[in-house]
Amino acid sequence: MARYSGSISPHVLELEAGRAVVTMYDRPAVRNHLHSVHAIALMNLGEIATGLAVLASLGDNRRGIVTNLAMEYTKKARGTMTATCVFEQPPADFEGPFNVRAELCDEAGDIVAIAMAEWTIGFLPK
């Protein structure tokens, strides 16, 4: 649905309400001039992981949109990246901003970045 998300060719490994694990392979299209994975490609991966986990936890009568993104970069990113987002689901009647995070790890399991995302959750109009 969000075409830009496809620009990093993400692969969903696990998806259930409140949990998503998504990988992105390192390739020239996602690299920067320093021969590491570009910061915005990592941000895109973090948004995808948080969004899938949040949206999978919502009923058919609800929707969510990301309203704030922040990223902490902790290590140069090289190789396949895996983003994992796990959180406790909000109550079924919850509306408003909801904060989640995803840890992005390299193949050695080292955290290269942490994505913090605020998703605003609401009910679909009737």
N, C-alpha and C positions, 0 to 999 in steps of 0.2 A: 504494500500500500504506500509506503514511503520510499520512493525511488532512490533518493540519495543514499539511504541506508545500504542499498545494494552495491554502492561504489566500492565497498571494502570486501565484497563477496563473503559475508558471514555464514557460518555453518552452525546451526542450532544442534547442540548435543543433548541437552536436557531441557524440558519445559514442563512446568506444572505451576499451579497457583502458588505464588510467593517464591518461586525458584526458577532461574534460567542459567544455563551454561552455554556460552557461545564462543566459537573460535574464529580467528582470522589468520590466514596464512600470510607470511611475510613474502612480499614480491615487489618488483620495482614500482608498481602503481601506488603502493602505500608507503613508500620510503621517502625520506627527505635527503637533503644534500650532505648530511652526515652519515649516510648509509645505515640509518636506523628507522624504525617505524615512525611515521609522522605523528606529531602530537594530535592533530585533528582526526586522523584515522583511529587513534586510540580513544579519543572522545566519542567518536561515532560508535565504536564497539561498546563502550560503556553505556551509552544511551540505549543501544539496542538491547543489551542485557537487562537493564533496569526496566525498560519499557515492556519487554516481553513478560517479565516476571509480574509486573503490575497489572498489565492488561489481562494476563491469564487468570488473575485473581478476581476479576470483576464479572458480575453477572451480565446477561444480555441487555439489561436495561440501564447499564452504566457505561461511562466513558472516562478516559483520562487523557491529559495532554501534559507534556513536559513544560514547566514554566520557569525552571532555573536549572542550570548545569554548572558544575564546578569540577575541576580535575586537579589532582595532586600527582605530579610526576616524580617518581622516586628513583628510577634507574633507566638507563638507555635501553630501549626496547628493540630486541632483535630476535628473529625466529617467529614461530607460531605463537600467537597471543591467545590466552583463554580468559574470558571475563565471566565471573561468577557473581550472581546477585541472589541473595537469600534474605528473606525478611518475614516477620510475623504479619499476617494479613490484618488489615483494619476491619472493624465491625462492618457487617453487611449494609448498614444504613449510613456509613461514614461519607461525608462530603467535605471537600476542601483540600488544602495542600497536604501531601504525604511525602516524606523524605525516605529515600532508599539509597543504597550504595552498592557499587560493584567493585570487586578487586580484579585487576587485570594482571595476569601472571605470564611469565615466559615459560619456555619448555622445561627449565630447571625448577619451576615452581616459585621463583622469586617474584615478589610483587613489583611491577614496573610502574603502575599507576593505580590511583583510586578515584573512581567516578562517584560524585555525589549528585543526585538528581532529585529535584522536587517535581512531583507529579500532582497536578490538580485533578481530583476525582469528583465526578458529579453524575447525576442521573440524566438520561436522555430525555428530551422534551417529549411530552405525551401527545 
